[in-house]
């Protein structure tokens, strides 16, 4: 047995660490844990996705009320029908969020 013995003592390659859940996945999970029905979870996640994309994929923790206002102004001026949908989603969130 003249082979290299160090190879049998080498540690097994470890798997790369798993990435933490993505932001929208965390949002969906939190909404589900608060008892939100699946249609509401999907609507809220979609609005959050649209907000993030509107601001060039900036993270929401780096934004504040000015960015929310800019997004809502854009919706009111360019997509008035969606303002009603947003109000409806907000109402659903409040209705089901009290659990």
Secondary structure, DSSP 8 states (H G I E B T S, - for coil): --S-SGGGGS------------HHHHHHHHHHHTT--HHHHHHHHHHHHHHHHHTTT--GGG--HHHHHHHHHHHHHH-HHHHHHHHHHHHHHHHHTT-
